Structures are given as structure tokens and as C-alpha cells.
Amino acid sequence: MIAGALLGVLMVLLSGCWDELSMANRASALVLSVQPAPNQRLKWTFYFPNPAVTINSLNNLSAGQQFYEASATAASLGRAYQKVQIQLARDLYMGQLEDVVISRRLPADTLSEVINAYNREGILPKTVYILARSAALNTGLPVTVQDPVPTVYLTKYFDCRACQPVELAQPAWKVWDKLRTPGVSPVIPYESKTTRISELLVYPVNGQPRLLSHRLTVGWAYLTNHVIKESLSYSTPEGQVTVNNITSHARVKLTLRRGMLQAFVTIHANGDLTQWPPSTAVTPKDIRVVESKAARQLVASCLDTVQFADRTHTDPFGWGRDYLFRHPGSSLEFSKHGGMIWPINAHVTVTMHIPTVGVSS
């Protein structure tokens, strides 16, 4: 009797996930797109992979189509979720969501509402990546790869650290944290062209986001320690000079003087000289010249980024937040002026080091 009881218990325990729904009854969204819609509502589009094993369960869907979608216009994520689930006649599952793609036309206050609503949903993964797209690219899913079940290119790009010259990935929890923390402006990677992510959108307290060009985005990366393997180049009468595989580390000292945040930034960078005019040999003196010119380029890029932040009344570096953490009493000024950002005056010093292995004397 005991053996029979144990056998029965084992059969129950080894029966698998008996309470899980089959793929035929579940729609697992990988991407959520949020676009503006009339009457102060939003268009929510859910994208689902088209695995070959379940293709027969989907009506009117070509076997060559990597993703299918379902959309709903609603004022909230919760209402859109309900509408899409009814539309699909399947269980809408969000536990495998990888990317939330928002329109560049969404203003800062709407972004805050979307991220706050997303964060309140306990079943949604908080490590999902947030990115923005141009208004001209408001249809279709970002580039995908079939391997063999469809995967999202953007997720693979952000997950691959070696693929990015600068780290731009912004998971949902980081964006939400910046929205809720005074003294820092949220930044979101901006997909201006398919498979190209080299710019950022910076969100002020109110109004439309501001675009950081590629050059300014690189400056932001140096100032915030997001450089992975950057490069720079310049022309000489003899030919092109290129420094690759640049890594760097920035240290920032902050003070507040007459209502302006003073940032003293010291950046130590290292890189490899990978291109030099073939007609001339490289000497140690040439290396010093390259290091000096590269350092000046980096200083100029960083200072231009700080000036952009001042013009747009934003702080994409989070220096105001860092100063508040170190000086809690200063938070009173922020509490009196909701959403204020201190003007920034930066003093940037860059030292560049290029190894001299193989350089002629």
C-alpha cells in the first residue's frame, strides 16, 4: 500500500507543467509598440513570434511571416491588454516581452505615464529594453532574425556588449528610476535608421524629447562611462589617422556655486593607432601629436554635450542627482521648484594614451 501511494505521488510530481497553457492557446508577445492616437489615446501594438510548430493554429498567416501583430487603441495599457486578448481569442502572455518601442512624438509626460503604468504591472519583466523610433517608422517591427524561432534584432544588439561602441541600452527599470528621481533626465536610445542605434533622445520634465546627435551621444558616453570601444579619426595632408578600440574612465567632482552646478571632469582614455599615412613612419613624437589631437576632439565633444544640456534644460548625465545624494539639504531647492534642473558649467580634462609598440625611433 505504501509503495502504491508513493508511486501515485511520483506520477503526479513527474507529470510536467499540467497547469500551463499550450502554445496553441497562448500568445507570447515579444515587442510592444506605443504610438500616439486621436483623442489623447495611444495605439498599443503587440508583436508575436511565428514559430513553425504552431503555424497551423494561426489563421490567415503566411508561413514565411516572422511575426504577427495585434493592435488596440486605448487610454491605458491595462485596457489595451484586455482588448487585444479578446481580439486574439487566446491568452495574451507578457512574461517574455523583450522590447518596448515608443514613438518619438510622445512627449515627456506621456512617456512618464506609459512607463509608470508598465512598472505597476507585476507580471511584466522590468529588464525589457526601452527605445524610440522615428515617426516615419511607426509601422512594422524592427529588424528581426529567424533562428529558427524569430528573435528581435534590437534585443540581440543590446544584449551583445561587444557589438556596441557605446552602451545605450536602457531597461525599463532604469527609465522609471530616472523619471522618479530629481536631478536627472531620462535618456532613451533612438533608432533613426534600421539596425542603426547611435543617438539618444533626452526627455525634459515637460514637452517633446530632444535629440542628441551621434557626436553628442558619444560625448555623453565619455562623460558617463558608457564607452565600450569607440573610435575617432582626422585627416592630415599625408592621409587619414584613426584611433580605434578607445576605452575610458571619467571621474567627476561636483560643486554648486551661485545656482550653477560646477562639474570638474577628468577622463583617462586608451586607444590603438590603427590607421596612419603609409608614406611615413610613425615616431614617438607622432604618437604624442595623435594623443594630443584625440584628447582635444574628446574635450570638444564633451563640452558641446554639456552646452546642449544647458540649452534644453536637461541633465542626461545625472550630475544634479549625484549632487543631491551627497548634499541632502540642497533637495529643498528642488522641492520648491518641481522638476528644475541646475545649469551646468563643466571643466573637462582628457588624457589619451596610445601604446608605442612597433613605433620607429
HUNORWO-V515549 format. One record per pair of residues at least 24 apart in sequence whose ideal C-beta (glycine too) atoms are under 10 Angstrom apart, sorted by the first residue. I is the first residue (numbers start at 1). J is the second residue. D is the distance in Angstrom with one decimal. If there is no record, write none. Layout:
BEGIN
{{I	J	D} {I	J	D}}
END
This chain:
BEGIN
{{21	90	8.6} {21	91	5.5} {21	93	8.1} {22	54	8.9} {22	57	9.1} {22	91	10.0} {23	51	7.3} {23	53	7.1} {23	54	4.8} {23	57	7.6} {23	90	9.7} {24	53	9.7} {24	54	6.1} {24	56	8.8} {24	57	4.4} {24	58	9.1} {24	90	8.1} {25	57	8.6} {25	89	9.3} {25	90	5.8} {25	91	5.9} {26	54	9.4} {26	88	9.6} {26	90	6.1} {26	91	4.8} {26	92	8.2} {26	93	5.2} {27	54	9.9} {27	58	9.4} {27	68	8.9} {27	70	7.6} {27	84	8.4} {27	85	8.2} {27	87	9.9} {27	88	5.2} {27	89	9.4} {27	90	4.6} {27	91	6.8} {27	92	5.4} {27	93	6.5} {27	94	9.8} {28	90	9.8} {28	91	9.2} {28	92	8.5} {28	93	4.6} {28	94	8.1} {28	95	7.4} {28	96	4.9} {28	97	8.6} {29	69	9.3} {29	70	8.7} {29	81	9.7} {29	84	8.6} {29	92	6.7} {29	93	7.0} {29	94	5.6} {29	95	9.2} {29	96	7.3} {29	97	5.7} {29	98	9.0} {29	124	10.0} {30	67	7.7} {30	94	9.7} {30	96	6.3} {30	97	6.5} {30	98	5.1} {30	99	7.3} {30	128	9.7} {30	141	8.8} {30	144	9.2} {30	149	10.0} {30	150	7.9} {30	151	7.9} {30	152	5.7} {30	155	7.9} {31	67	7.9} {31	69	8.8} {31	97	7.4} {31	98	6.5} {31	99	4.8} {31	100	7.6} {31	101	6.3} {31	128	9.2} {31	129	9.8} {31	141	6.0} {31	142	7.4} {31	144	9.2} {31	152	5.9} {31	154	8.2} {31	155	8.7} {32	77	8.4} {32	80	9.0} {32	81	9.9} {32	94	7.9} {32	97	6.2} {32	98	9.4} {32	99	7.5} {32	100	5.0} {32	101	7.2} {32	102	9.1} {32	114	9.6} {32	118	8.4} {32	124	9.0} {32	128	8.1} {33	69	8.4} {33	71	8.4} {33	99	8.8} {33	100	7.9} {33	101	4.7} {33	102	7.7} {33	103	8.1} {33	133	8.1} {33	138	8.0} {33	139	9.1} {33	140	9.3} {33	141	7.8} {33	142	9.2} {34	77	8.5} {34	80	9.1} {34	100	6.9} {34	101	7.3} {34	102	4.7} {34	103	6.7} {34	106	6.9} {34	110	8.7} {34	111	8.9} {34	114	5.7} {34	115	10.0} {34	118	9.3} {34	130	10.0} {34	132	9.8} {35	71	9.0} {35	73	9.4} {35	101	9.0} {35	102	7.9} {35	103	4.7} {35	105	7.9} {35	106	8.1} {35	133	9.1} {35	135	8.6} {35	138	5.3} {35	139	9.0} {36	102	9.6} {36	103	5.9} {36	105	5.4} {36	106	6.2} {36	107	9.1} {36	110	7.8} {36	135	8.7} {36	138	8.9} {37	71	9.8} {37	72	9.8} {37	73	4.9} {37	74	8.6} {37	75	9.3} {38	73	8.2} {39	73	8.7} {39	75	8.7} {40	75	7.2} {40	110	9.0} {41	72	9.8} {41	73	5.4} {41	74	6.2} {41	75	5.1} {41	76	9.1} {41	79	9.3} {41	80	9.4} {42	72	9.4} {42	73	7.2} {42	74	6.9} {42	75	7.1} {42	76	8.3} {42	77	8.5} {42	79	9.9} {42	80	7.6} {42	102	9.4} {42	103	9.0} {42	106	8.1} {42	110	7.6} {42	113	9.0} {42	114	7.4} {43	71	6.0} {43	72	7.6} {43	73	5.2} {43	74	8.5} {43	80	8.6} {43	103	8.9} {43	138	8.6} {44	70	9.2} {44	71	6.7} {44	72	5.4} {44	73	7.6} {44	74	6.4} {44	76	9.1} {44	77	6.7} {44	79	8.8} {44	80	3.7} {44	81	8.0} {44	83	8.3} {44	84	7.3} {44	114	9.4} {45	69	5.5} {45	70	7.3} {45	71	4.4} {45	72	8.2} {45	73	10.0} {45	80	9.1} {45	84	8.9} {45	101	8.8} {45	138	9.4} {45	139	9.0} {45	140	9.8} {45	141	8.8} {46	70	5.3} {46	71	7.5} {46	72	8.3} {46	80	8.3} {46	81	8.6} {46	84	5.6} {46	85	9.6} {46	87	9.6} {46	88	8.6} {46	92	7.0} {46	94	8.3} {46	97	8.9} {47	71	9.9} {47	97	9.7} {47	98	9.7} {47	99	8.9} {47	101	9.1} {47	140	9.4} {47	141	5.0} {47	142	9.2} {47	144	9.0} {47	150	9.3} {47	152	8.2} {48	88	8.5} {48	90	9.3} {48	92	9.0} {48	93	9.4} {48	96	9.9} {48	150	9.1} {49	96	9.1} {49	144	8.6} {49	146	9.4} {49	149	5.8} {49	150	4.3} {49	151	7.7} {49	152	8.8} {50	146	9.1} {50	149	8.5} {50	150	6.1} {51	148	8.1} {51	149	4.7} {51	150	7.5} {52	146	9.5} {52	148	7.0} {52	149	7.9} {52	150	9.9} {53	148	9.7} {53	149	8.6} {57	90	8.9} {58	88	9.8} {58	90	9.5} {64	146	9.4} {65	150	9.2} {66	141	8.0} {66	144	5.1} {66	145	8.6} {66	146	5.6} {66	149	9.3} {66	150	4.1} {66	151	9.2} {66	152	9.9} {67	140	9.1} {67	141	5.2} {67	144	6.4} {67	150	5.8} {67	152	8.7} {68	141	9.7} {69	139	9.7} {69	140	8.9} {69	141	7.3} {75	113	9.4} {75	117	10.0} {76	113	8.5} {76	114	9.3} {76	117	6.1} {77	113	9.4} {77	114	7.2} {77	116	9.9} {77	117	4.6} {77	118	6.3} {77	120	8.8} {77	121	6.8} {77	124	8.7} {78	117	7.3} {78	120	8.9} {78	121	7.6} {80	117	9.9} {81	121	8.3} {81	123	10.0} {81	124	9.9} {93	123	8.7} {94	118	9.7} {94	121	7.6} {94	123	6.1} {94	124	5.2} {94	125	7.9} {94	128	9.2} {95	123	6.3} {95	124	7.7} {95	125	6.7} {96	125	7.7} {96	128	9.7} {97	123	9.7} {97	124	6.3} {97	125	5.7} {97	127	9.5} {97	128	5.1} {97	129	9.6} {97	172	9.3} {98	125	8.2} {98	127	9.0} {98	128	6.1} {98	129	6.8} {98	151	8.3} {98	152	5.4} {98	154	7.9} {98	155	4.3} {98	156	9.4} {98	158	9.1} {98	159	9.2} {99	128	6.3} {99	129	5.0} {99	130	7.8} {99	131	6.7} {99	141	9.3} {99	142	7.4} {99	152	5.7} {99	153	9.7} {99	154	5.3} {99	155	5.9} {99	158	8.4} {99	172	9.9} {100	124	9.2} {100	128	5.6} {100	129	7.2} {100	130	5.1} {100	131	7.7} {100	132	9.8} {100	171	9.9} {100	172	6.6} {100	175	9.1} {100	188	9.8} {101	129	9.0} {101	130	8.2} {101	131	5.8} {101	132	7.3} {101	133	5.6} {101	137	9.2} {101	138	9.4} {101	141	8.4} {101	142	6.7} {101	152	9.6} {101	154	7.9} {101	191	7.9} {102	130	7.0} {102	131	7.6} {102	132	5.2} {102	133	7.6} {102	175	10.0} {102	188	7.4} {102	201	9.2} {102	209	9.7} {103	132	7.0} {103	133	6.6} {103	134	8.4} {103	135	6.1} {103	137	9.0} {103	138	6.0} {104	132	5.0} {104	133	6.6} {104	134	5.7} {104	135	5.8} {104	136	9.4} {104	137	9.1} {104	138	9.2} {104	188	9.2} {104	190	6.9} {104	191	9.4} {104	192	9.1} {104	201	6.5} {104	208	8.3} {104	209	6.6} {104	211	8.1} {105	132	9.3} {105	133	9.9} {105	134	9.1} {105	135	5.1} {105	138	8.5} {105	208	7.6} {105	209	9.1} {106	132	8.0} {106	135	9.9} {106	201	9.8} {106	203	9.4} {106	208	8.6} {106	209	7.9} {107	203	8.5} {107	204	9.3} {107	206	7.3} {107	207	6.0} {107	208	5.5} {107	209	7.7} {108	179	8.7} {108	185	8.9} {108	186	8.1} {108	201	9.9} {108	202	9.6} {108	203	4.4} {108	204	5.7} {108	205	6.4} {108	206	5.7} {108	207	6.0} {108	208	7.5} {108	209	6.7} {108	210	9.9} {108	314	9.8} {108	339	9.5} {109	203	9.5} {109	205	8.5} {109	206	6.1} {109	207	8.5} {111	175	8.1} {111	179	7.7} {111	186	7.4} {111	188	8.0} {111	201	9.3} {111	203	6.0} {111	209	7.8} {112	175	9.4} {112	176	9.0} {112	179	5.1} {112	180	8.9} {112	186	8.6} {112	203	8.3} {112	205	9.3} {112	206	9.8} {113	179	9.9} {114	175	9.7} {115	172	6.7} {115	173	9.5} {115	175	5.5} {115	176	5.1} {115	177	9.9} {115	178	9.5} {115	179	6.0} {115	180	9.4} {115	186	8.3} {115	188	9.9} {116	176	7.0} {116	179	7.3} {116	180	8.4} {118	172	6.1} {118	175	9.3} {118	176	7.8} {119	172	6.8} {119	173	7.5} {119	175	9.1} {119	176	4.8} {119	177	9.6} {119	179	9.2} {119	180	9.2} {120	176	9.9} {124	172	8.0} {125	171	9.0} {125	172	7.8} {125	173	9.5} {126	171	6.8} {126	172	5.2} {126	173	4.2} {126	174	9.2} {126	176	7.8} {127	169	10.0} {127	171	4.9} {127	172	7.1} {127	173	7.0} {127	174	9.6} {128	155	9.0} {128	171	6.6} {128	172	5.0} {128	173	9.0} {129	154	6.7} {129	155	6.5} {129	157	9.3} {129	158	5.2} {129	159	8.8} {129	168	9.7} {129	169	5.8} {129	170	6.7} {129	171	6.0} {129	172	7.7} {129	174	9.9} {129	175	9.7} {129	188	9.6} {129	189	8.2} {130	169	9.0} {130	170	5.2} {130	171	7.1} {130	172	5.6} {130	173	9.7} {130	174	8.3} {130	175	5.0} {130	176	9.2} {130	186	8.9} {130	187	9.9} {130	188	5.5} {130	189	8.1} {131	157	10.0} {131	158	8.3} {131	168	8.5} {131	169	8.6} {131	170	7.3} {131	188	6.0} {131	189	4.7} {131	190	7.2} {131	191	5.9} {131	197	7.2} {131	200	10.0} {131	201	9.0} {132	170	9.9} {132	188	5.0} {132	189	7.2} {132	190	5.1} {132	191	7.0} {132	192	9.5} {132	199	9.5} {132	200	9.1} {132	201	5.1} {132	203	9.7} {132	209	7.3} {132	211	9.6} {133	190	7.7} {133	191	5.0} {133	192	8.4} {133	194	9.8} {134	190	7.8} {134	191	7.4} {134	192	6.0} {134	193	8.6} {136	192	9.6} {137	191	7.2} {137	192	8.6} {137	193	8.7} {137	194	7.9} {140	194	9.7} {142	191	6.6} {142	194	7.3} {142	195	8.4} {142	197	9.7} {143	191	9.3} {143	194	5.4} {143	195	5.3} {153	194	8.7} {153	195	6.5} {153	197	10.0} {154	189	8.8} {154	191	7.4} {154	195	8.9} {154	197	7.5} {157	189	9.6} {157	191	9.9} {157	195	7.8} {157	196	10.0} {157	197	6.7} {158	189	8.1} {158	197	8.3} {161	228	6.5} {161	229	9.5} {162	228	7.7} {162	229	7.7} {163	228	9.0} {163	229	9.8} {164	189	9.8} {164	197	8.2} {164	198	9.5} {164	221	9.8} {164	226	9.1} {164	227	9.9} {164	228	5.5} {164	229	8.2} {165	198	8.0} {165	218	8.1} {165	221	8.2} {165	226	9.8} {165	227	7.6} {165	228	6.0} {165	229	5.6} {165	230	5.1} {165	231	7.1} {165	244	9.7} {165	245	9.7} {165	246	8.7} {166	197	9.9} {166	198	8.1} {166	200	9.6} {166	214	9.7} {166	217	6.9} {166	218	6.4} {166	220	8.3} {166	221	3.8} {166	222	8.6} {166	224	9.4} {166	226	5.2} {166	227	5.5} {166	228	6.1} {166	229	8.6} {166	230	6.3} {167	221	7.3} {167	224	9.2} {167	225	8.9} {167	226	4.4} {167	227	7.9} {167	228	5.8} {168	197	6.1} {168	198	7.9} {168	199	8.5} {168	200	6.6} {168	217	7.4} {168	220	9.4} {168	221	8.0} {168	226	7.3} {168	228	9.9} {169	197	9.1} {169	226	9.5} {170	200	8.9} {175	203	8.9} {177	321	9.8} {178	203	8.5} {178	315	9.9} {178	316	9.3} {178	318	7.4} {178	321	8.2} {179	203	8.1} {179	205	9.8} {181	318	8.2} {181	320	9.5} {181	321	5.5} {181	324	8.7} {181	325	9.4} {182	315	9.8} {182	320	7.3} {182	321	6.7} {182	324	6.5} {182	331	7.1} {182	333	9.9} {182	334	4.8} {182	335	8.3} {182	338	8.6} {182	339	7.6} {182	340	8.2} {182	341	9.0} {183	261	9.1} {183	315	6.4} {183	318	6.9} {183	319	7.6} {183	320	3.0} {183	321	3.6} {183	322	7.5} {183	323	6.9} {183	324	5.0} {183	325	8.5} {183	330	9.1} {183	331	8.6} {183	334	6.8} {183	339	10.0} {183	340	8.8} {183	341	7.3} {183	342	7.6} {184	314	9.2} {184	315	5.8} {184	316	7.8} {184	317	7.9} {184	318	3.9} {184	319	8.2} {184	320	6.4} {184	321	4.1} {184	322	8.4} {184	324	9.3} {184	341	8.8} {185	209	9.5} {185	210	9.0} {185	309	7.9} {185	312	8.5} {185	313	8.8} {185	314	4.0} {185	315	5.1} {185	316	5.1} {185	317	8.7} {185	318	8.1} {185	320	8.9} {185	321	9.6} {185	339	9.8} {185	341	7.0} {186	314	9.3} {186	316	8.2} {186	318	9.9} {187	212	7.5} {187	217	8.9} {187	220	7.5} {187	224	9.1} {187	226	9.9} {187	314	8.9} {187	316	4.9} {187	317	9.4} {187	318	9.5} {189	217	8.9} {190	217	8.8} {200	316	7.2} {201	316	9.7} {202	308	8.2} {202	309	7.6} {202	312	6.6} {202	314	4.9} {202	315	8.9} {202	316	4.8} {203	312	9.9} {203	314	7.5} {203	316	9.0} {204	312	6.3} {204	313	5.9} {204	314	5.2} {204	315	9.6} {204	339	8.2} {204	341	7.9} {205	313	8.0} {205	314	8.6} {205	338	7.7} {205	339	3.4} {205	340	8.0} {205	341	7.6} {206	313	9.8} {206	339	7.3} {207	312	9.3} {207	313	9.3} {209	312	9.4} {209	314	9.3} {210	308	7.6} {210	309	9.2} {210	311	8.6} {210	312	4.5} {210	313	9.4} {210	314	6.6} {210	316	9.2} {211	308	9.6} {211	312	9.8} {212	305	7.2} {212	308	6.8} {212	309	9.2} {212	312	9.4} {212	314	9.6} {212	316	7.2} {213	304	9.2} {213	305	9.5} {213	308	8.6} {215	297	9.8} {215	300	9.3} {215	301	5.8} {215	304	7.2} {215	305	8.4} {216	301	7.3} {216	302	9.4} {216	304	6.1} {216	305	4.7} {216	306	9.6} {216	307	9.3} {216	308	5.5} {216	309	9.3} {216	316	9.4} {217	301	9.5} {217	305	8.1} {217	316	9.5} {218	246	9.8} {218	297	9.8} {218	298	8.6} {218	301	5.8} {218	302	9.0} {218	305	8.4} {219	298	7.9} {219	299	9.4} {219	300	8.4} {219	301	3.8} {219	302	4.6} {219	303	7.8} {219	304	6.1} {219	305	3.5} {219	306	8.0} {219	307	9.9} {219	308	8.5} {219	348	9.2} {220	301	9.1} {220	302	8.4} {220	305	5.2} {220	306	9.4} {220	308	8.9} {220	309	8.8} {220	316	5.8} {220	317	7.1} {221	248	8.6} {221	250	9.6} {221	301	9.4} {221	302	9.6} {221	305	9.2} {222	246	8.9} {222	248	5.7} {222	249	9.7} {222	250	6.3} {222	265	8.8} {222	267	5.8} {222	269	7.6} {222	298	6.0} {222	299	9.4} {222	301	7.0} {222	302	5.6} {222	305	8.5} {222	348	8.7} {222	350	8.0} {223	248	9.7} {223	250	5.8} {223	252	7.7} {223	263	8.5} {223	265	6.3} {223	267	7.8} {223	298	9.9} {223	301	9.3} {223	302	5.4} {223	303	9.8} {223	305	6.5} {223	306	7.6} {223	309	9.7} {223	316	8.8} {223	317	5.5} {223	319	8.8} {223	346	8.0} {223	348	7.8} {224	250	7.2} {224	252	9.1} {224	305	9.7} {224	316	7.8} {224	317	5.6} {224	318	7.4} {224	319	9.4} {225	249	6.3} {225	250	5.5} {225	251	9.2} {225	252	9.5} {225	267	9.2} {226	250	9.6} {227	267	9.3} {227	269	8.0} {227	298	9.8} {229	271	9.2} {229	272	9.9} {230	269	8.6} {230	271	8.1} {230	298	9.1} {231	271	7.7} {231	272	9.3} {231	274	8.1} {231	275	9.6} {232	269	9.8} {232	271	8.0} {232	290	10.0} {232	293	9.0} {232	294	5.8} {232	297	5.5} {232	298	7.5} {232	301	8.7} {232	352	9.5} {233	274	9.4} {233	275	7.0} {233	294	9.4} {233	297	9.3} {234	290	8.9} {234	293	6.1} {234	294	8.3} {234	296	9.9} {234	297	7.2} {235	277	9.9} {236	276	9.4} {236	277	6.5} {236	280	9.4} {236	289	9.6} {236	290	9.9} {236	293	9.5} {237	277	8.7} {238	276	8.8} {238	277	3.7} {238	278	8.8} {238	279	5.9} {238	280	5.8} {239	275	8.1} {239	276	7.5} {239	277	3.3} {239	278	7.0} {239	279	7.2} {239	280	8.4} {240	275	5.5} {240	276	8.4} {240	277	7.3} {241	273	7.6} {241	274	9.5} {241	275	6.2} {241	276	6.1} {241	277	7.4} {241	282	9.8} {241	286	9.0} {241	289	9.1} {241	290	6.1} {241	293	7.9} {241	294	8.9} {242	271	9.5} {242	272	9.3} {242	273	7.6} {242	274	5.4} {242	275	3.5} {242	276	8.2} {242	290	9.6} {243	269	9.1} {243	270	9.7} {243	271	4.2} {243	272	6.8} {243	273	5.8} {243	274	7.1} {243	275	8.3} {243	290	6.7} {243	291	8.7} {243	293	9.3} {243	294	5.4} {243	297	9.4} {243	352	7.8} {243	354	6.6} {244	271	6.5} {244	272	5.4} {244	273	8.2} {244	274	4.4} {244	275	8.0} {245	270	8.2} {245	271	5.9} {245	272	4.8} {245	274	7.7} {246	270	7.0} {246	271	4.0} {246	272	8.3} {246	294	8.1} {246	298	8.6} {246	352	8.2} {246	354	9.6} {247	271	7.5} {248	298	8.0} {248	350	8.2} {248	351	9.7} {248	352	8.8} {250	302	8.7} {250	317	9.6} {250	348	8.8} {250	350	9.1} {251	349	9.9} {252	317	8.0} {252	318	9.8} {252	319	6.7} {252	322	7.4} {252	323	9.8} {252	346	9.0} {252	348	9.8} {253	347	9.3} {254	319	5.8} {254	320	8.7} {254	322	6.2} {254	323	4.7} {254	324	9.9} {254	326	7.4} {254	327	8.9} {254	342	9.7} {254	344	9.5} {255	323	8.2} {255	327	9.5} {255	345	10.0} {256	320	9.5} {256	323	6.4} {256	324	10.0} {256	327	7.4} {256	330	6.6} {256	333	9.2} {256	342	7.1} {257	345	8.2} {258	343	9.6} {258	345	9.8} {259	333	8.5} {259	342	7.0} {259	343	7.1} {260	310	9.4} {260	342	6.6} {260	343	4.7} {260	344	7.2} {260	345	5.3} {261	315	8.2} {261	317	9.8} {261	319	5.9} {261	320	6.3} {261	322	9.6} {261	323	6.3} {261	341	8.9} {261	342	4.2} {261	343	6.8} {261	344	4.9} {261	345	7.1} {261	346	8.8} {262	319	9.7} {262	323	9.7} {262	342	9.7} {262	344	8.1} {262	345	5.4} {262	346	8.0} {262	347	7.4} {263	306	7.5} {263	317	7.8} {263	319	5.5} {263	322	9.5} {263	323	9.1} {263	344	6.0} {263	345	7.2} {263	346	4.5} {263	347	7.0} {263	348	8.3} {264	345	9.8} {264	346	7.9} {264	347	5.0} {264	348	8.5} {264	349	8.1} {265	299	9.4} {265	302	7.0} {265	303	9.6} {265	306	8.9} {265	317	9.3} {265	319	9.4} {265	346	6.0} {265	347	6.9} {265	348	4.7} {265	349	7.0} {265	350	8.7} {266	347	9.3} {266	348	8.1} {266	349	5.1} {266	350	8.1} {266	351	7.9} {267	295	8.6} {267	298	6.7} {267	299	8.4} {267	302	7.4} {267	348	6.9} {267	349	7.0} {267	350	4.6} {267	351	7.3} {267	352	8.9} {268	349	9.5} {268	350	8.0} {268	351	5.4} {268	352	8.4} {268	353	7.6} {269	294	7.5} {269	295	7.5} {269	298	6.6} {269	350	6.3} {269	351	7.0} {269	352	4.9} {269	353	7.1} {269	354	9.4} {270	351	9.5} {270	352	7.6} {270	353	4.9} {270	354	7.6} {270	355	8.2} {271	352	6.7} {271	353	7.7} {271	354	5.8} {271	355	9.0} {272	354	6.9} {272	355	7.0} {272	357	9.7} {273	354	5.2} {273	355	8.1} {273	356	9.1} {273	357	10.0} {273	358	9.5} {273	359	8.5} {276	359	9.9} {280	360	9.9} {281	359	8.3} {281	360	4.5} {281	361	9.6} {282	354	9.9} {282	356	8.6} {282	358	7.9} {282	359	5.0} {282	360	6.4} {283	356	9.2} {283	359	6.4} {283	360	5.8} {283	361	7.0} {284	356	5.7} {284	359	5.8} {284	360	8.6} {284	361	7.0} {285	359	9.6} {285	361	10.0} {286	354	9.9} {286	356	9.7} {286	359	7.7} {286	360	9.3} {287	352	10.0} {287	353	9.5} {287	354	5.4} {287	355	8.6} {287	356	5.5} {287	359	6.0} {288	352	9.9} {288	354	8.9} {288	356	9.4} {290	352	8.0} {290	354	6.1} {291	350	9.7} {291	351	8.0} {291	352	4.3} {291	353	6.8} {291	354	5.6} {292	350	9.9} {292	351	10.0} {292	352	7.7} {293	352	8.8} {294	350	8.2} {294	352	4.6} {294	353	9.9} {294	354	7.8} {295	348	9.9} {295	349	8.6} {295	350	4.2} {295	351	6.5} {295	352	4.5} {295	353	9.8} {296	350	7.9} {296	352	9.3} {297	350	8.8} {297	352	9.2} {298	348	8.1} {298	350	4.6} {298	351	9.8} {298	352	7.3} {299	346	9.9} {299	347	9.9} {299	348	5.1} {299	349	7.5} {299	350	5.1} {300	348	9.1} {300	350	9.7} {301	348	9.4} {301	350	9.6} {302	346	7.1} {302	348	4.7} {302	349	9.9} {302	350	7.6} {303	346	6.3} {303	347	9.1} {303	348	5.9} {305	346	8.8} {305	348	9.7} {306	344	5.5} {306	345	8.0} {306	346	4.2} {306	347	9.8} {306	348	7.9} {307	344	8.9} {307	345	10.0} {307	346	8.7} {309	341	8.0} {309	343	9.0} {309	344	5.9} {309	346	9.1} {310	341	9.1} {310	342	9.7} {310	343	5.7} {310	344	5.9} {310	345	8.4} {310	346	9.3} {312	341	9.1} {313	339	9.4} {313	340	8.5} {313	341	5.3} {313	342	9.7} {313	343	8.4} {314	341	6.1} {314	344	9.7} {315	341	4.9} {315	342	7.3} {315	343	9.7} {315	344	6.9} {317	344	7.9} {317	346	9.0} {319	344	6.5} {319	346	8.7} {320	344	8.2}}
END
